[in-house]
Amino acid sequence: MLYFTDVKQDCTGCGACQAVCPTKCITNIVDEEGFWYPNATSECIDCGMCEEVCPIVNSNYHQNDAKQYCIVGKHDNDDVWLSSTSGGAFSAICQVLNNSKLAIFGAKYLDVVNVIHDYVTSINEIDCFKKSKYTQSNMNNCYLDIKEMLLQDYRVVFSGTPCQVAGVKNFLGKDYDNLLCIDLICHGVGSPKIFAKYIEYLEKEQHSSVISFNFRSKKIVNEQLKQDVTKTQFANGKIIENENDIFYNVFIQALILRPSCGECIFANTNRVGDLTIGDFNNMYELMPEVEKSVNFSTIIVNTEKGNMIKDRMNKIMETYPAKLKNIAKYNSALISSTKMNENRSNLFMDLKHGNSVEDVLSKYVLDKS
C-alpha cells in the first residue's frame, strides 16, 4: 500500500492515485478479501501527486453553490422505470443532457462477475449502466477518458459512488462547466472475489453457466411491488428469481463490504456530486396516496448545475418535493457509514481456510424470510 494509506480503512480503491502517477509505477494488488489496493514500485519518484488526489487525504472536491433540496419521483416512461432499480432518475438525467457530443460514464458488467466503469456516447447505450451492482467497480482508464472528453468539449456525465466522484474531482483539479457528477447514496461495495465464488456456486448447482445476474429485479405480485428480487439467467435457459438471495443478504447485512465503507467520510449531507440519487425508502408510509406497485428515486440537488438539470427533468418525470430529514430517516446511508457486521472477519477467515462459499455465507447470514 502507499505510505499515506497504511491501513485499509484509509483506501477506498477509487484509483485516482494510479491514474495521476506520472511514471505509471502504481499498480493494484488484490488482497485475500478480493479488494484492490495501490502499491508503488521502485520507479516511484516521490512526487506526491498520488497523495494530492487521494479523496481521503484531500477534501477539495465540494462545490456548494446552491441551496440543497430534495425531490422524489419516477420516470414517465414505464419501460424506463421497469429497467431501472428505483424510479429511473439516472435515465432522466441523461435524457435532458442528450446532445451530439455526450459522454456518459457509469458502472457496467465487463462479464458476469466483474464490474468496471466505462463510457458510452449515445443515450441509446445507457442500459448497461442501469440497475444496482453490489460489488466494487474498477475505474480502469476512466479518469484519463473523462479529462480527454472534457477537453474535447463533450458534455460529460459521471455516475459513481461518492468516493469515486471525489476521486474524479481531485484528479481533474478544477471544475468544468461541461461536467455533471452524480453520486449515489451508497451502502458500501461488496467483495468482487466473493461474488465470483458465489456465481461459481450457482453454476455448479444448476449445471449451467450464468449469463446474467440482476441484484434488484422488479416483480409485481397482487398489485404490490417486490424490489429486492435477484434474477439469475443461465445458459440452459433457466431463470431463477429469488426473494431471499444469500449474496444479496450478506451484502445488505454488511458482512462482505470493503473495510473503508465502515468508516466512510462521504456519508453525510455535504455531498460531492451535483446531484445525489438513490432509493426512496418507506415511500408508502411517507406518501400513502402512491400506488404500491411502483417505486421512486430520491434526487438531491446540491449545486446550481444540478438545479438546472432538475428543472428540465420535471418534463419527463413525475416528481414531488421531499424533506431531506425524511430521506435520511429511512435511508441512513445518506448520513452515516454502514456499521460493519461483527461477524465480518469470521466470515472472511472461514473462506480463507477453504470452506465453501455457500456454507460460509449460510453460516453467517441472517435469513430475512
C-alpha positions in Angstrom: 0.0 0.0 0.0 1.0 3.6 -0.4 2.6 5.4 2.6 -0.4 7.6 3.2 -2.8 4.7 3.2 -1.1 2.5 5.7 -4.4 1.0 7.0 -7.0 -0.5 4.7 -9.8 1.7 6.1 -8.0 4.7 4.6 -8.2 3.4 1.0 -11.5 3.3 -1.0 -9.9 1.8 -4.1 -11.1 4.7 -6.2 -7.9 4.5 -8.4 -7.2 8.2 -8.7 -3.6 7.7 -7.4 -2.9 5.2 -10.1 -4.4 7.5 -12.8 -2.4 10.5 -11.9 1.0 8.8 -11.4 3.5 10.3 -13.9 5.7 7.3 -14.0 2.8 4.7 -14.0 4.5 2.9 -11.2 1.3 2.3 -9.2 -0.4 -1.0 -9.6 -3.3 -2.6 -7.8 -2.8 -5.6 -5.6 -5.8 -7.7 -4.8 -5.9 -8.9 -1.1 -7.3 -12.1 0.2 -10.7 -10.5 0.7 -10.9 -9.6 -3.0 -10.4 -5.8 -2.7 -7.6 -3.9 -4.6 -5.1 -1.6 -3.0 -2.5 0.6 -4.7 1.2 -0.3 -4.5 4.2 1.7 -5.8 7.1 0.0 -7.4 10.8 1.1 -7.3 10.1 3.5 -10.2 8.3 5.9 -7.8 9.9 9.4 -7.8 8.2 10.6 -4.6 6.4 13.4 -6.5 3.4 13.3 -4.1 0.8 13.6 -6.8 -0.9 10.4 -5.6 -1.4 11.8 -2.2 -2.7 15.1 -3.6 -5.5 13.4 -5.5 -6.5 11.0 -2.7 -10.1 11.9 -1.7 -9.4 10.6 1.8 -6.4 12.8 2.3 -7.6 15.9 0.5 -11.2 17.0 0.5 -11.1 19.7 -2.2 -14.0 18.3 -4.1 -17.0 20.1 -2.6 -18.8 22.8 -4.5 -21.8 24.0 -2.6 -23.0 27.0 -4.7 -26.8 26.4 -4.3 -29.3 25.7 -1.6 -29.6 22.0 -1.2 -33.1 20.5 -1.6 -34.7 17.1 -2.5 -37.3 15.7 -4.7 -38.6 12.2 -5.3 -40.3 10.6 -8.3 -40.4 8.2 -11.2 -39.9 8.3 -14.9 -42.9 8.9 -17.1 -41.9 6.1 -19.4 -42.9 2.7 -17.8 -40.3 0.8 -19.8 -37.6 3.1 -18.5 -38.9 2.7 -14.9 -39.1 -1.1 -15.2 -35.5 -1.3 -16.4 -34.3 0.8 -13.5 -33.6 -0.1 -9.9 -35.6 2.8 -8.5 -37.6 5.5 -10.3 -35.4 6.0 -13.4 -33.6 9.2 -12.3 -30.3 8.3 -13.9 -32.0 7.8 -17.3 -33.9 11.1 -16.9 -30.7 13.0 -16.2 -29.0 11.6 -19.2 -32.0 12.3 -21.4 -32.2 16.0 -20.5 -28.5 16.4 -21.3 -28.6 14.5 -24.5 -26.8 16.1 -27.5 -24.5 15.2 -30.3 -21.4 15.3 -28.0 -22.4 13.4 -24.9 -20.2 11.0 -22.9 -21.9 9.1 -20.1 -19.7 7.2 -17.5 -21.1 4.6 -15.2 -20.6 1.1 -13.8 -21.3 -1.9 -16.0 -20.6 -5.6 -16.1 -17.4 -6.5 -18.0 -18.6 -10.1 -17.9 -20.9 -12.0 -15.5 -18.9 -11.2 -12.3 -16.6 -8.2 -12.9 -17.8 -4.7 -12.7 -15.9 -1.8 -14.3 -16.5 1.9 -15.1 -16.8 2.7 -18.8 -18.5 5.2 -21.0 -20.9 5.4 -23.9 -21.6 8.3 -26.3 -25.2 7.6 -27.1 -28.3 7.8 -24.9 -29.4 4.6 -26.5 -26.5 2.7 -24.9 -27.0 3.5 -21.2 -28.9 0.3 -20.3 -25.6 -1.3 -19.3 -25.2 1.3 -16.5 -28.7 0.8 -15.1 -29.5 -1.5 -12.2 -27.6 -1.7 -8.9 -24.4 -3.7 -8.9 -23.3 -4.6 -5.4 -19.6 -5.3 -6.0 -16.9 -2.7 -6.4 -16.3 -1.3 -9.9 -12.8 -0.8 -11.3 -12.3 2.7 -12.7 -9.7 1.4 -15.2 -8.9 4.3 -17.6 -11.9 6.4 -16.8 -10.0 9.3 -15.2 -8.0 9.9 -18.4 -11.0 9.3 -20.6 -13.1 11.8 -18.6 -10.4 14.5 -18.9 -9.9 13.9 -22.6 -13.7 14.1 -23.3 -14.0 17.3 -21.3 -11.1 18.9 -23.3 -12.9 17.9 -26.5 -16.0 19.8 -25.3 -18.1 16.8 -24.7 -20.9 17.1 -22.2 -19.7 14.5 -19.6 -21.9 12.8 -17.1 -20.2 10.7 -14.4 -22.1 8.5 -12.1 -20.5 6.6 -9.2 -20.0 6.1 -5.5 -19.2 9.3 -3.6 -15.5 8.3 -3.2 -15.3 7.8 -7.0 -16.8 11.2 -7.7 -14.4 12.7 -5.2 -11.5 10.9 -6.9 -12.6 12.3 -10.3 -12.8 15.9 -9.0 -9.4 15.7 -7.3 -7.9 14.2 -10.4 -9.2 16.9 -12.6 -8.1 19.6 -10.2 -10.8 22.1 -11.3 -14.5 22.2 -12.1 -15.6 22.0 -15.7 -18.8 23.6 -16.9 -19.4 20.6 -19.2 -19.1 18.1 -16.3 -22.1 16.8 -14.3 -21.3 14.5 -11.4 -23.9 12.2 -9.9 -23.1 10.5 -6.5 -25.0 7.6 -5.2 -26.5 7.1 -1.7 -24.1 4.3 -1.0 -24.4 1.3 1.4 -20.9 0.2 0.6 -19.2 -2.0 -2.0 -19.1 -5.8 -1.8 -16.2 -8.1 -2.4 -15.7 -9.0 -6.1 -13.9 -12.2 -5.1 -16.9 -13.5 -3.0 -19.3 -12.6 -5.8 -17.2 -14.5 -8.3 -17.2 -17.5 -5.9 -21.0 -17.2 -5.5 -21.5 -17.2 -9.2 -19.4 -20.4 -9.5 -21.5 -22.0 -6.8 -24.7 -21.2 -8.7 -23.3 -22.6 -11.9 -22.3 -25.8 -10.1 -25.7 -26.1 -8.5 -27.6 -25.6 -11.8 -25.0 -27.4 -14.1 -25.0 -24.4 -16.4 -23.2 -21.2 -16.9 -24.7 -17.9 -15.6 -25.2 -15.4 -18.4 -26.7 -12.6 -16.2 -27.3 -11.8 -12.6 -29.6 -8.9 -11.6 -29.5 -7.8 -8.0 -32.7 -5.9 -7.9 -35.3 -7.1 -10.4 -38.8 -5.7 -10.1 -41.7 -8.0 -9.7 -45.4 -7.1 -9.1 -47.4 -9.6 -7.0 -51.0 -8.8 -6.1 -50.6 -5.2 -7.2 -47.6 -4.8 -4.9 -44.0 -4.2 -5.9 -41.3 -6.6 -4.8 -38.0 -4.9 -5.5 -35.4 -7.0 -3.7 -35.7 -10.0 -6.0 -32.5 -11.3 -7.6 -32.9 -12.7 -11.1 -30.3 -15.2 -12.5 -30.3 -16.3 -16.1 -28.5 -19.5 -17.1 -27.1 -20.6 -20.4 -29.5 -23.6 -20.4 -32.5 -21.1 -20.5 -33.4 -21.5 -16.8 -34.2 -18.3 -14.9 -34.3 -18.2 -11.1 -35.9 -15.4 -9.2 -35.0 -15.3 -5.5 -36.6 -13.1 -2.9 -34.1 -14.3 -0.3 -30.8 -14.4 -2.2 -27.9 -15.2 0.1 -25.3 -13.0 -1.5 -27.7 -10.0 -1.6 -28.4 -10.6 2.1 -24.8 -10.8 3.2 -24.2 -7.6 1.3 -27.1 -5.8 3.0 -26.0 -7.2 6.4 -22.5 -5.7 5.9 -20.7 -9.0 6.0 -18.7 -8.5 2.8 -18.1 -4.8 2.4 -14.8 -3.1 1.8 -13.1 -2.0 5.1 -13.2 1.7 4.2 -17.0 1.5 3.8 -17.4 1.1 7.6 -15.7 4.5 8.1 -16.9 6.4 5.1 -16.2 10.1 5.3 -18.7 10.8 2.5 -21.8 9.5 4.3 -23.2 12.9 5.1 -25.4 15.6 3.5 -22.4 17.6 2.3 -22.4 15.7 -1.0 -19.7 15.6 -3.6 -21.9 15.3 -6.7 -24.0 18.0 -8.4 -26.9 15.6 -7.9 -27.3 12.7 -5.5 -29.6 9.8 -6.4 -30.8 6.7 -4.5 -33.8 4.7 -3.3 -36.8 6.4 -1.7 -37.3 4.1 1.2 -40.6 3.7 3.1 -42.3 5.8 0.4 -45.7 4.2 1.1 -45.6 5.4 4.6 -44.5 8.9 3.7 -46.8 9.1 0.6 -49.7 6.7 1.3 -51.6 8.0 -1.8 -49.0 6.5 -4.1 -49.7 3.2 -5.8 -47.9 0.3 -4.1 -46.9 -1.2 -7.5 -44.3 1.5 -8.2 -41.1 2.8 -6.5 -39.5 6.2 -6.7 -36.0 7.6 -6.9 -34.6 10.2 -4.5 -32.9 13.1 -6.2 -30.9 15.6 -4.0 -29.9 18.8 -5.7 -26.5 20.0 -4.4 -25.3 22.6 -6.8 -26.6 25.2 -9.3 -25.6 22.8 -12.1 -27.8 20.2 -10.5 -30.6 22.7 -10.1 -30.6 23.4 -13.8 -30.9 19.7 -14.6 -33.7 19.2 -12.1 -35.9 21.8 -13.7 -35.6 20.0 -17.1 -36.2 16.6 -15.5 -39.7 17.7 -14.4 -40.8 17.3 -18.1 -40.1 13.6 -18.2 -40.6 12.6 -14.5 -43.5 12.6 -12.1 -41.8 14.4 -9.2 -42.7 15.6 -5.7 -40.9 17.7 -3.1 -39.5 15.8 -0.2 -37.8 16.7 3.1 -34.1 15.7 3.4 -34.7 14.6 7.0 -37.3 12.1 5.9 -35.0 10.6 3.2 -32.2 10.3 5.9 -34.6 8.8 8.4 -35.3 5.8 6.2 -32.0 5.7 4.2 -29.3 6.0 6.8 -26.5 5.6 4.3 -27.1 9.3 3.4 -25.9 10.5 6.7 -23.8 7.7 8.3 -21.4 4.9 7.5 -22.7 1.4 7.3 -21.9 -0.4 10.6 -19.8 -3.4 9.8 -21.2 -6.8 10.9 -19.4 -8.2 13.9 -19.0 -11.5 12.1 -17.3 -10.0 9.0 -13.8 -11.0 10.0 -15.0 -14.5 10.9 -16.7 -14.9 7.5 -13.5 -14.0 5.6 -11.4 -16.2 7.9 -13.6 -19.2 7.2 -13.3 -18.6 3.4 -9.5 -18.3 3.8 -9.5 -21.7 5.5 -11.0 -23.2 2.4 -14.7 -23.6 3.4 -17.1 -23.4 0.6 -18.8 -20.1 -0.2 -22.3 -21.5 0.2 -21.5 -22.9 3.6 -19.8 -19.8 4.9 -22.4 -17.4 3.7 -25.2 -19.6 5.1 -23.4 -19.8 8.4 -23.3 -16.0 9.0 -26.2 -14.6 7.1 -29.4 -13.7 9.0 -32.2 -15.2 6.9 -34.8 -12.5 6.3 -37.6 -14.9 5.4 
